Every structure is written in structure tokens, then in C-alpha cells.
Amino acid sequence: MVHWVHIARALDQAVLHRDRCLQVPSGPTSSDFWEGGWFQYPDKETALDALEQAGTSKQLKCPLCKP
């Protein structure tokens, strides 16, 4: 199962999502580490590592999909 990390630099937060979450965009998006965006990871462990290293003060798990 694919996991996504949404980094929102303006909100200083990163959120972990499952691939079928309603908040994950269906089309291709542009992502930039310094500005934020959506980043795809092949497994939960890799996504959790990326969440911790996102450089944001808030690291959350999505309340809708509960990864």
C-alpha cells in the first residue's frame, strides 16, 4: 500500500495519508521540498521516516484515513 506525506510549509505541518484517502489529489501535482507538496512513499515505514524529517513542528496522521 502506498502512503503519502503532505507537507504544508505555510502551516508548518506534515500529514501522513493512505493512498485511498479523500484528501490525496487524484491528478499529478508538483512537489517541492522547500515549499511543500505531496510526496509518495512505497511503505508506511519510509513514509513515517519522511514525516519525521519533514522539518515541520507539527507531524500528524490523517484523521479521515487513519494510517
Secondary structure by P-SEA (a helix, b strand, c coil): cbbbbbbbccccbbbbbccccccccccbbbbbcccccbbbbccaaaaaaaaaacccccccccccccc
